[in-house]
């Protein structure tokens, strides 16, 4: 799908952390919209998507002058108390347009010079490896959370055809690990996977967060229910995976390979 790229200058970049992300002082979205267009993305059900012409995934707004705006805002909010930032809550900071526009990289450069107390980077894109040099400079003030919902590429293609391949994400986790950057794998949302999944992740991370639609979409699964997600499971004859109990199957498998203190469930795994 060809996406429309628009350019806008925002008044502000830092938003107050609320709801699922109330453990953070702020959220930060370098873009509006996301061309990964994952079938189950809860943002499809939010005003940012509902009140736009064009299907979610068919457009993206690039936020101009972001670095200058963030620099000013960071200086201001740091005088008021600890600053913890979740990047990003309603877009992927490393979606394809970032390769050219480099808004996320510019924001990281600002944060290296004016560090927040903590920065959580949530992505499913291997492009994050490009910024290893900046992430290293943030030391233990940063954590990169790489979404890896499944170890099955056929499942990935079925649910998120425009998202990066599983193998490329695993390779990126390896590169982040080797660079000494704090990371985690986010199995969020849980998609059908194999019993070998924990052993694949075991050498790559020492922290795993497991989440599903029912805990993680901010509405107890209601937002997801309004999307045609269940049909995707039915097409594969895997309806049992679209169930509040499915995450427990995955958690039990992972608890065989990871110590309990390295396993986190839902909101707890995304906390600062």
C-alpha positions as CSV (number, residue, x, y, z in Angstrom):
1,X,0.0,0.0,0.0
2,X,1.4,3.4,-1.0
3,X,1.2,5.8,1.9
4,X,0.7,9.6,1.8
5,X,3.4,11.5,3.6
6,X,2.3,14.9,5.1
7,X,4.3,17.5,6.9
8,X,3.1,19.3,10.0
9,X,4.6,21.5,12.7
10,X,3.2,20.5,16.1
11,X,2.8,23.0,18.9
12,X,4.0,20.4,21.4
13,X,5.6,16.9,21.4
14,X,5.5,15.7,25.0
15,X,2.1,14.5,26.2
16,X,1.2,13.5,29.8
17,X,1.5,9.8,30.5
18,X,-2.1,8.5,31.2
19,X,-4.0,5.3,31.4
20,X,-1.9,2.2,30.5
21,X,1.2,4.5,30.5
22,X,0.5,6.4,33.7
23,X,3.8,5.2,35.1
24,X,5.5,7.7,32.7
25,X,5.6,11.4,33.1
26,X,5.3,11.8,29.3
27,X,4.7,10.0,26.0
28,X,6.4,11.1,22.8
29,X,5.3,10.3,19.2
30,X,7.7,11.5,16.4
31,X,5.0,10.8,13.8
32,X,1.2,10.7,13.6
33,X,0.0,7.5,11.9
34,X,1.9,4.3,11.2
35,X,2.4,2.6,7.9
36,X,3.1,-0.8,9.5
37,X,-0.8,-0.9,9.7
38,X,-0.9,-3.9,12.0
39,X,-4.4,-5.5,11.8
40,X,-4.9,-5.5,15.6
41,X,-3.5,-2.0,16.3
42,X,-5.7,-0.4,19.0
43,X,-4.8,3.0,17.6
44,X,-7.2,2.2,14.7
45,X,-10.0,2.8,17.2
46,X,-8.7,6.1,18.6
47,X,-9.7,9.6,17.4
48,X,-6.3,10.1,15.7
49,X,-7.4,7.4,13.2
50,X,-11.2,7.6,13.3
51,X,-11.4,11.3,12.3
52,X,-8.9,11.0,9.4
53,X,-9.8,10.5,5.8
54,X,-8.0,7.4,4.6
55,X,-7.5,4.0,6.2
56,X,-5.0,3.6,9.1
57,X,-1.6,2.8,7.5
58,X,-2.3,4.8,4.3
59,X,-1.0,8.1,5.7
60,X,1.7,9.4,8.1
61,X,2.3,12.9,9.4
62,X,6.0,13.9,9.8
63,X,6.4,16.3,12.7
64,X,8.7,19.2,11.5
65,X,11.0,21.1,13.8
66,X,10.7,18.3,16.4
67,X,14.2,18.6,17.8
68,X,13.9,22.3,18.6
69,X,10.5,21.8,20.1
70,X,11.6,18.9,22.3
71,X,14.8,20.7,23.4
72,X,12.6,23.6,24.7
73,X,10.0,21.3,26.3
74,X,12.6,19.0,28.0
75,X,14.3,22.0,29.7
76,X,11.0,23.2,31.0
77,X,9.6,19.8,32.3
78,X,12.9,18.8,33.9
79,X,12.5,21.8,36.3
80,X,9.3,20.2,37.6
81,X,10.4,16.8,38.6
82,X,11.6,13.4,37.1
83,X,11.1,13.0,33.4
84,X,10.3,9.5,32.1
85,X,9.3,9.1,28.4
86,X,7.6,6.4,26.5
87,X,8.4,6.6,22.8
88,X,6.0,5.8,21.2
89,X,2.4,5.2,22.3
90,X,0.5,5.5,19.1
91,X,3.0,5.1,16.3
92,X,6.3,3.2,15.6
93,X,9.2,5.6,15.9
94,X,11.1,3.5,13.4
95,X,8.5,3.0,10.7
96,X,9.8,3.2,7.1
97,X,9.5,7.0,6.7
98,X,12.0,7.4,9.5
99,X,14.8,6.1,7.3
100,X,14.5,9.3,5.2
101,X,13.1,11.8,7.6
102,X,15.2,10.9,10.7
103,X,12.8,12.7,13.2
104,X,13.4,10.0,15.8
105,X,17.1,10.2,15.4
106,X,17.0,14.0,15.8
107,X,14.9,13.5,19.0
108,X,17.5,11.0,20.4
109,X,20.3,13.5,19.7
110,X,18.4,16.1,21.8
111,X,17.9,13.5,24.6
112,X,21.6,12.6,24.6
113,X,22.4,16.3,25.3
114,X,19.5,16.8,27.7
115,X,18.8,13.3,29.1
116,X,15.5,12.4,30.6
117,X,15.6,10.2,33.7
118,X,14.4,7.3,31.6
119,X,13.5,6.6,28.0
120,X,11.5,3.6,26.8
121,X,11.7,3.0,23.1
122,X,8.9,0.7,21.8
123,X,9.3,-0.5,18.2
124,X,9.0,-3.6,15.9
125,X,11.5,-2.2,13.4
126,X,15.1,-3.3,12.7
127,X,15.9,0.3,11.8
128,X,16.5,1.0,15.5
129,X,19.9,-0.6,15.0
130,X,20.9,2.5,13.0
131,X,20.8,4.5,16.3
132,X,22.9,2.2,18.5
133,X,25.5,5.0,18.8
134,X,23.0,7.3,20.4
135,X,21.3,4.7,22.5
136,X,24.7,3.7,23.9
137,X,25.3,7.2,25.1
138,X,22.0,7.1,27.1
139,X,23.4,4.1,29.1
140,X,21.0,2.7,31.7
141,X,18.6,5.6,31.1
142,X,17.2,3.8,28.1
143,X,15.5,0.5,27.3
144,X,14.6,-0.7,23.8
145,X,11.5,-3.0,23.7
146,X,11.3,-4.9,20.4
147,X,7.9,-6.4,19.6
148,X,8.2,-10.0,18.6
149,X,4.7,-11.4,18.8
150,X,5.5,-14.8,17.4
151,X,8.4,-16.9,16.1
152,X,6.3,-18.0,13.0
153,X,6.8,-15.9,9.9
154,X,3.6,-17.3,8.3
155,X,1.7,-15.9,11.3
156,X,3.5,-12.6,11.1
157,X,2.6,-12.3,7.4
158,X,-1.1,-13.1,8.1
159,X,-1.6,-10.6,10.9
160,X,0.9,-7.9,10.0
161,X,1.9,-8.1,6.3
162,X,3.5,-4.7,6.2
163,X,5.6,-5.1,9.4
164,X,9.3,-6.3,9.3
165,X,10.1,-10.0,9.2
166,X,10.6,-11.9,12.5
167,X,14.2,-12.9,11.7
168,X,15.2,-9.2,11.1
169,X,13.9,-8.3,14.6
170,X,15.7,-11.2,16.2
171,X,19.0,-10.1,14.5
172,X,18.4,-6.6,15.8
173,X,18.0,-7.8,19.4
174,X,21.3,-9.6,19.0
175,X,23.0,-6.4,17.8
176,X,21.5,-4.4,20.6
177,X,22.6,-7.0,23.1
178,X,26.1,-7.0,21.7
179,X,26.2,-3.2,22.0
180,X,25.3,-3.4,25.7
181,X,21.9,-1.6,25.3
182,X,19.2,-2.6,27.8
183,X,16.5,-4.4,25.8
184,X,13.5,-6.6,26.1
185,X,11.3,-8.7,23.8
186,X,7.7,-7.7,23.9
187,X,5.4,-10.6,22.9
188,X,2.6,-8.1,22.6
189,X,0.0,-9.0,21.6
190,X,0.5,-12.8,21.9
191,X,0.1,-14.4,18.5
192,X,0.2,-18.1,17.7
193,X,3.7,-19.4,18.2
194,X,5.6,-22.6,18.7
195,X,7.0,-24.3,21.8
196,X,10.5,-23.4,20.6
197,X,9.9,-19.7,20.9
198,X,11.4,-19.3,24.4
199,X,14.6,-21.0,23.3
200,X,14.9,-18.7,20.3
201,X,14.7,-15.6,22.6
202,X,16.7,-17.0,25.5
203,X,20.2,-16.1,24.2
204,X,19.0,-12.6,23.0
205,X,17.3,-11.0,26.0
206,X,17.1,-11.2,29.8
207,X,13.7,-9.6,29.9
208,X,10.4,-10.6,28.3
209,X,7.0,-8.9,28.4
210,X,3.9,-10.9,27.5
211,X,0.7,-9.0,26.7
212,X,-2.5,-9.6,24.9
213,X,-5.5,-7.7,23.6
214,X,-7.6,-8.2,26.7
215,X,-5.0,-6.7,29.1
216,X,-3.1,-4.4,26.7
217,X,-5.5,-2.5,24.5
218,X,-6.5,-0.1,27.2
219,X,-10.2,-1.2,27.2
220,X,-10.2,-4.8,28.3
221,X,-10.2,-6.0,24.7
222,X,-13.2,-4.0,23.6
223,X,-11.3,-1.8,21.2
224,X,-9.8,-4.9,19.5
225,X,-13.2,-6.6,19.4
226,X,-14.4,-3.7,17.2
227,X,-11.7,-4.7,14.7
228,X,-12.0,-7.7,12.3
229,X,-9.3,-9.5,14.2
230,X,-11.2,-12.6,15.3
231,X,-11.8,-13.4,11.6
232,X,-8.0,-13.6,11.0
233,X,-7.8,-16.4,13.7
234,X,-10.8,-18.2,12.2
235,X,-9.2,-18.1,8.7
236,X,-6.4,-20.2,10.2
237,X,-8.5,-22.4,12.4
238,X,-6.7,-21.0,15.4
239,X,-9.6,-19.4,17.4
240,X,-8.3,-20.8,20.7
241,X,-5.5,-18.2,20.4
242,X,-8.0,-15.4,20.5
243,X,-8.8,-16.0,24.1
244,X,-7.9,-14.4,27.4
245,X,-6.3,-17.8,28.4
246,X,-3.9,-17.9,25.4
247,X,-1.3,-15.7,27.1
248,X,-1.0,-18.2,30.0
249,X,0.1,-20.9,27.5
250,X,2.9,-18.6,26.3
251,X,3.8,-17.5,29.8
252,X,4.0,-21.1,31.0
253,X,6.3,-22.0,28.1
254,X,8.6,-19.0,28.8
255,X,8.7,-19.8,32.5
256,X,10.5,-23.1,31.6
257,X,13.3,-21.1,29.9
258,X,13.4,-17.8,31.8
259,X,13.5,-17.1,35.6
260,X,10.4,-15.5,37.0
261,X,12.1,-12.2,37.6
262,X,12.8,-11.8,33.9
263,X,9.2,-12.3,32.9
264,X,6.7,-9.5,33.0
265,X,3.0,-9.4,32.2
266,X,1.2,-6.5,30.4
267,X,1.5,-3.1,31.9
268,X,4.2,-4.2,34.4
269,X,6.6,-4.9,31.5
270,X,6.2,-1.5,30.0
271,X,6.8,0.4,33.2
272,X,9.9,2.7,33.7
